[in-house]
């Protein structure tokens, strides 16, 4: 490919709409252009990278036993109604009607469709295990699309679905996919962590997110400083903090005017924050009131809350009327005196507290000497709090650290959630009918590209890992108007192509500075410069984009050296 034939309209200024580095650089490097909110056209450079990521994915999926198919994007509502998700998936689903007023959606995911396909074809355990995957567009009507490809309404996803005869088989498929994902992100040249994650609306059993480490990442990750435990902040398990033993006292109500925050309460009563109990009130999308209680210096993990509210998909802050109707008082709440029928969640650490301070469920009043094991009735005790730096690892007890990352892929066990709902059954070795055990495994292809940029950039532009760079090397004649320079650049370009390199020739009659800036902006891993010294002194300059190292080689043996450098990239 020659740059004179390449459609890559670079920009010198950063568009105001772009908030994160990947979005800024993809726009500036002429890789994408916005069509509408959360919708982008991929230009040639981006599409080359997308195809390289897809190829790596295909190779690893095939190696793990996957078979590629292609399912329709347009999905009939009947399948979603059968699984029970049509009414509960939420506003992210893009729903449409055909000319006959039949309901369809643009697929946000394909669990229903793949289950329908397999249930009509797989009848016997002899046909299992089975792994089917596709790489295809998905659609989700994000409330606020932002950050370019990181949160868009149309995106490319690889989704593989596994079908097995039992739990052991499902877990083996999960293990194979976990290893395949590890290979994919390693081959893409990315620094990543598999972290325990919440399954969310997709349902099912255990799950891991494959998170590309980057400061701009939307995910917060907790990881152990000693063992290999890592989890998203939404999923991180937290050990119970035991309170020191002390003599307990009788419950006492005291006036606490104007203390409707923990900070105000601590200041007024002169008690340690570790002795206070914080209340947060929610309502679900089904209008169920949920009261969550954590220690005063801890934060509530809303994912853990919603997982305790059966059938709930979303939470919102509770309305005052709902709190009052349950016997509570905003700003002064505790489980004491709340009417039966309210879902009361209490963090396990709170239950270990002694002589604590909690709301009295009346304005400007709190209880002293609260002993939850004695005083709290009809509550659900669970892990509710959000992890923070220094919390003990649930596996080994060492302090945990926090970092940020971008969720680029996720693996799930689904169990029989969809097969039972949709009647996807098979006959086992004894002729007994059983539901299929399923797994689901997704990779955001465009998101992986964006994550790679977030992790690999500097003040000059993108620094592509070689495996997914749009071109591995660019050959730049300093002055393409000089026939000798252009001719030698052509020679080098041809030799690299024959050697198997993915190479671009910048044959534009632009100033050298312009071409160098574009090369750095787009981020080609290797730049070969053909200037006056190449002609006069037989010296060809090779620059490594990531390190900035520059090498000079003789024309007779440059190719050997370049191919050796390639191995290190």
N, C-alpha and C positions, 0 to 999 in steps of 0.2 A: 504494500500500500504506500502511496505517495501522499504527502500532506496536501499537495495541490488538488488532489481528488477527494480529500477527507472532509466531511461535513462536521466541523467541530468549532462552532462560533464562540470563541472565548470572550470573556468580559474582564475588563480591568477593574471595575468597581463592583463592590458587593451589593446585590439587591437588598433593599431595606426589609423585604418580607422574610428573608432568611435569618433564622435565629441561631441555628446550630452550625458547627463547622462543616459537617457533611453536606448539608443543604447549600451552604454558601459556596463550597468548593465545587460541587456538582454543577451548579448554575454557572459559576465562573469558568470552569473547565470545558464548558460546552457539552455536558453529558446529558442533562435533562432540561426540559422546558415545561412550565406549568400550563395545563389546559383549563383546569378549574380547581376549586378548593379540594386538596387531597387527591388530585389526578394529574399525572405527568406523562409526557411523551419521552421515551428513551431515545436519545440520539446515538449515532454509531459507536462512540467510545463506551458509553454506558452499556449498550447492548452487547458489545464484545465481552465485557466483564461479566455481565449476567450470564451469557452463554458458557463462559468458563466455569463459573460457580455451578451452574446446572450440570455441566459435564462431570465435575467432581462428584456431585450428588448422585448422578445416575450410576457412575462406576461403583460407588460405595453401596448404593441401594441394591444393585444387581449382584454384587459380591455377597451381600448379606442374605440373598434369596428373594429379593423383591422383583416383581414383574410390573412393567409400566403399562398403564392404560390411560384413557382419557374420558372422563365423564362430562356430561353437560354442565355448563355454568347455570343455566336456567333450570330450576328445580320445582316440581309440583308441590303445592301446599299439602296435599294428602299425605305425603311421606312424613313431613314435619308434624302434622296433626296426629299421625299414628304414633310417633315417638313421644308426643306430648310437649314438644318444644316450640310449636308454631305460636302458641299464645304467650309463652314465657321468655322467648329469646330476647325480646326487648327492641328498642327503637333502632338498634344498629342494623337490623335486618332490612334490606331493601326489597320491598314487596311490590309486585306489579300484577295487573290483570291482563289477560289476553282479550281478543275481540269477542269471545264468548263469556266474558266475565269470570273466567276461572282464575283462581289465585295461584301465583307463582312467586318465587323469590330468586334474586341473584345470589348464588351460593356464598355464604360466609364461611362455610365449612361443608364437609361431604359425608358425615357419619351416616345420615339417613339414606343417602343415595347408594353408598357402597354396601350397606346392610341389605337394602332391597335387592341389589344385584346378586349378592352372594347367597341370600336365602332362596333365591329361585334356581340356583345352580348346584350348590353344595349340599349333598344329602348324606354323605357317609364320612366317618372318621378317616377313611382311606384317602380322602381328598385334602386332608389337613396335615401339617400346617399350611397356611396360605398367606402370602403377603402381596398386596397390590398397591401401587402408588401412581401418582400423577404429578406433573408440574404444570400449574395452571393459575389463571387469574382468580382471585377471590374479591368479594365486595362486602364492605361493612360501612354503614353510614355513621362515621365518627361524628360525635357532637362537635368536636373542635379539631379538625385535621390540622396538624402542625408538624414542624420539624422535617419537612420534605418527605422522604421515603420512610421515615421512622414511624409516622402515624398518618397513613393515607387511607383513602376510601376504596381505591382499587390497588391491589398488590398481587405479586406473584408468590405463590406458595407451593412447596412440595409437601404433599400429604400422603403418607403411607398408612395403610390399615392392615393389621394382622388378625388372623382368625385361627384359633386353636381349640383343641378338644377339652382342655382342662386348665387349671390355674398354673400348673407346672409348665405347660407348653406356652401359655401367655407370658410367664415370667422369662422363659428362655428367649422368646421373640423380643421382649423388652430388652434383655441383656444384649442381644445381637444389634438392635437398633442403637442402644446406648453406645456400644463400641463403634458402630458405623458413624455416628454423629461425632464422636471423638476424633475419628479419622478425617472426617470432612473438614472440621474446623482447624485441625492440625495441618492438613494439606493446603488449606486456604491461607496459611501463614498467620493465623490470628492467635492472640493470647486470650484464653477463655477459661471459664470454670463451669462445670456442671453443678447445679445447685438444686437442692430439694425445693419443690415448688407446690403451690396450690393448684388444683385442677380447674377451679372456677366453674363457669357455666357448662363446660364440656362434660363434667361429671366424671365418675370412675374412681379409681384407687390412687396409687402413688404416681408421682410425676417428678421429672427433673427439667429444669430450664437450662439450656446451653447459652451462657451469658458471655458476651464479648466485653472484656474489661475496658472501660472508657470513662473519663471524668464526666462527660456529658450524658451518660446513661441515665435512663429514667428509672431503672431498677436499683434498689439498694440491697447489697449482699452482705450477709454475715458469714464469716469463715473463721475456723479455729486457728489459733496461732501455733498449735502443736500437731493435731491430727488432721485428717483429710475431710472433716465435716464442713459442709458449706450449704447455705440455704438462702432463699430470698427472705427479705425482712418480713414478708407476709406469712411465710411458712415456718420460719425459724422456731424450733422448740426451745422452751426456756424452763430451766430447772426451778423448782420452788425455792424461794429464799426463806430460810428458817429464821424466825425471830428469837432473840435471846429470851430465855425463861425468866419470868418475873411474877410477883404476886398479883393476882387479878382483883379488880374492884368492881363494885356494883355500878350499873349504868347510871349516868347522871346527865340531865339535860341542863344546858347553860345558854344564856343569851349571847349571841355573837352578831351584833348589828353590823350590816354592810359587808359581811364576809362571804360573798357568793363566789369567790375564787379561792383556790388553794393558797395562793400567795398571800391574799388578805387574811385568810384563816391562820396561817402560820405566824404572820406578823401580830395578829391580835392576841392569840393564845400563847405565843412564845413556845411553841412545840416544834420538834423536828418534823420536817416534811415527811420523813419515813414513818411517822406515827399517824398520818392522815390517810383518809380513804376518799378517792376521787370518783365521782359519778358522771357518766355520760349517757344520755337518753337518745334512743333512735326509734324511728318507725320504718318498717319494711315496706316494700312495694305492695304488700297485702294489708297495710295499715296495722300490723301487729306492733305493739309497744315492746321495746327491748331495752332494759336497763343494764348497763355494764359498769362494773366497779373494779378499779385497780388502785394500787398504792399511789399516794399523792404525787410522788416523783416519777411515776411511770406513765406511759402513753398507751391508749387503747389501740389494739390492732383490729381494724374494722373487718378484715378478711376473716379473722378468727371469730368475730362476732357473727357475721352472716352465715358462717358454716354451722353455727349452733341454732340458727333460726330456720327451721325446716320449711323448704319450699320458697325461701326468700332469694331474690336475685339482686336486689338493690337496697341500700340503706339511705335514709335522710335523717337530718336532725329532727328530733321529736317536737311536735307542736305543744305549746304550753297547756292547751286544753286537755290533750291526751295524758300528760303527766299528772295534772290535777285530778283527772277522773280516776286514775289508778291509786290516788292517795299520796302522790309525791308532791314535792315543791321545788321548782327549778332553782338551782344554786344551793340547795340545802337538802340533798337527797341521801338516803341510805336504804338498804332493804327492809329496815325496821318499819313496820306499819304499812307497807305496800300491799294492796289488795291481791288476793289469790287470783290466778289466771294470767298474771303478768309474767313474761319471761324475764327472770332476773339472773344475770350471769355474774359470777364473782371469780376473779382471778385467784388461782390456787395460793399465791403468795399472800393475798389479803386474808385468806382463811387461817394463816399461821400467825397473824398479828395479834398482839395483846395490848389491852388498854389503849386502843386507838381512838381517833376522833373521826366521827362521821356525821352527816346531816341528820336532823331530827324530823325531816319532812314537814317543817313549818318555817315560815320566813324568820330570818335572823335568829336561828336556834340550831345548836349542834348537840350531839351526845358525846360525853367523855366516857372513858373506860369501856369502849366497845370491844367485846371479845367475840369475833365472828362465829367461832364454833359454838358458842353459847347463844348468841343473840340473833343470828341470821337463820330464817326459816324459809323453806320452799325455794331454795336457790340451786342453780346449776354451777358446780365448781369446775373450772376448766382453766387452761392456759389462755389468757386474754391479752397479755401485754406485748408491746412492740419491743423488739430486740434493740439493744444499744451497745456501743463500744464498751468492752470490758466485762459484759455478761459472761458467766461461765458456760463453756461448751457443754451441751447435754450428753455428749459421748465420753469426754475425758476430763471435763472440769476446767481446762485451761481457758484463759481469757480470750474472748472472741474479738475480732477486728471487723471493721466495716469498710466496704469499698463500693464503687458504683459500676454498673455495667448495662449493656443493651441486650435484651432478650432477643436472640436471633433464631432460636429453635427450641422446641419442647417435645418431650416424649411422655406419653400417658399410658397407663393401663386403664381400660374401660370396664373390664369384667364383662358382665352380662347385661349392663344397663340398656343397651340398644337392641341386643339380640332378643331379650325377653320381651321388651316393649313391642318389637316388630315381628316376633315369631320366627326368628332366624335359628332353626334347629337342625340337628344332624342325628344320625343313628350311630351309637357307640359300638364297641366290639361285641356287646351282648344284645344288640338290637334295640337298646333303650334310647328313646328320644331325649336329647339334652340341648340346652342353649349353647351357642358358640361363645367362646371367650375371646374378647377383642382388645386390641391396642391401637393407639392413634399416635402418629409421629409427624410433626410439622416443622418445616424450615421456611422462614421468610427470606426469599432469595434477594429481593431488593433491599430488605432490611440488613441482610448480611453484607451487601455491598456498602451500604451507608455506615454500618458498624466498622467495617474495615477502614473507611476514611476517618471516622472519629478516632480510631486508635492509631492511625498512621498518617500524620501530617506535620507540617512545620509552617513557619511564617511565609514560606514560598509557595506552598500548595500541598498536593497529595503525595504520599510516598507509598506506592502500591507494593504489596507482596508480589513477588514475581509470578506466582501461580495464577493470580487473578487479574493481573495488569492488562489493560486493553491491548497494549503492545509491550513486549519485554524490553526492547531496545529501540532507540531512535538514532539514526545517523544524520548528523547535521553538517552540511558544508557551510563554512563560515560565510562565504560569498558565492551563492549559486550562479552569479553572473560570470564567475571565473571558470572557464571551461575545464581547466585541469582539476580544480577542486570538485566540481560537480561530477566529472568523469570518475575520479577516485572514489567519491561517495557512492556513486552508482555501483562501482566494482565491489565495495565493501558490503553494500546492501544485498547484492546478488549472492555473495559468498556466505553471508549470514543466513539467508533464506535457504540455501542449499544445505547448510549445517543444521537446519531444523529450528532456527530462532524465529520468533514472531517479531518481525522487524518493520519499522516505519522509516521512510526516507523523507526528511524535511527539505524538499526541493523548492520551497518558496523563495522568491527573490526579495526577501525581507532582510532588515538589519539583523546581525547576529544576536544582538541583545534581545530583540523581540522573540526570536526563535528559542533562545535559551530560557527566557521567562516562561514561554508557553510549555516548554519541556518540563520545567520544574513545577509549574502549576498543575499540569495533567498528571505528572508523577511517574513517568516511565522509569523503570528501575535502573536502566543503564543508558548513558548517552555517549556516543562516539562522535567526536568532533574532527572534521577535516578542514584544516586551515592552512595558512601559508607554510607553516613548519612541516606539515605533512608532505608538501611538494618539495620544499627546499632542503629540509633536514631529514626526511624519511621518518617523521614521527607522527604517530596517530594517538590522539588523546582519548582516554576512556575515563568517564566519571561515573561513580556509583552514587545514585540519588540518595540512598538512605544515610550513608556515612559522609558524603561529600568528598571521599577519597578520589584522587586523580592519578591515573597511571599513564605513562607514555611508552608505547611499543613500536618497534620497527614494523614497517609494512610487510616484511617477509614472514613474521611470526605472530602478528596481532591476533589472528583468529584463534589460535591455540590458547592464548592468554585470556581472551574474552570468554571462551567456552569454560575455562577453569573458573573465572570469576562468577559465571552463571551458576555454578554448582554451590557457591557460597550464599547466593541471594535467597 
